[in-house]
Amino acid sequence: MVVSGGKRAPRGTVLLIDDEPLILHAYSRALMRTSLNVIPTGDSQEVPALLDRGGIDAVLCDLSMPGLDGLDVLALVRAHDVDLPVVLMTGGPTTAVPGVVGYLHKPVDIDVLRASAADAVGLRKLALASRAAHELVGGETLAEVSGPILSITTGTVATKLLIAGRVLDGLGRAALTVADLAELRPDVVRLHPALCRGIAGDARRREVIGWIAAACEMILADLVAPLAPSPDDEAALRAMGVDLMQRVA
């Protein structure tokens, strides 16, 4: 059963798994109040069927449960969709596990719970939007697209998206994955001019950049267009939540 996040348009859907009924109820209510849809379950055996239904943007799961524990759930999620982020909740010590984007220590502070859920959903949405952006400009020549479609800045270090071992698009550059984003934790996401060019009259480009903007808001990253296109394009970018424009004389 999906529990709606209220009257506002939902920002995403979280699968919440905990075998303690009171905790499951309290955490579900807390997440719903941040305009997230929640699929709560106290039975980890239901996870395969819930994943098959689709529509899930992040998984928050207790680590220690009867039947399938949190690591079992992680393995199921990875087999289903490598870009579906998993956050594990535990009252004990933690060790780094590949595929886990974060740990929450019980009892979880409600504000931390909400922030972690929003962050996980935002990581997924940015990864999917990155892929869509690469597909959108994939038909342009290498000369026209001379850099990564999305680039990121973490702290003071600029990092390009050519990440060894990742799946590359037709132009030989990597699209972001959730694992990449969870490791890099961008403070700034910068759009390539090729993606922004002509957006005032291109509904698909506006849609993709809108996805990126929404994801950046959830992971608390600034969205930047490094070059100002036409005045109409600039106005369209600002309307979609681009925080900073850099105009080249």
Buried (B, 14 or more C-beta within 10 A) or exposed (E): EBBEBEEEEBBBBBBBBBBEEEBBEBBBEBBBEBBBBBBBBBEBEBBBEBBEEEEBBBBBBBBBBEEBBBBBBBEBBBEBBBBBBBBBBBEEEEEEEEBBBBBBEBEBEBEEBBBBBBBBBBBBBBBBBBBBBBBBBEEBEEEEBEBBBBBBBBEEEEBEBEBEEBEEBEBEBBBBBBBBBBEBBBBBBBBBBBBBBBBBEBEEBBBBBBBBBBBBBBBEBBBBBBBBBBEEBBEBBEEBBBBEBEEEE
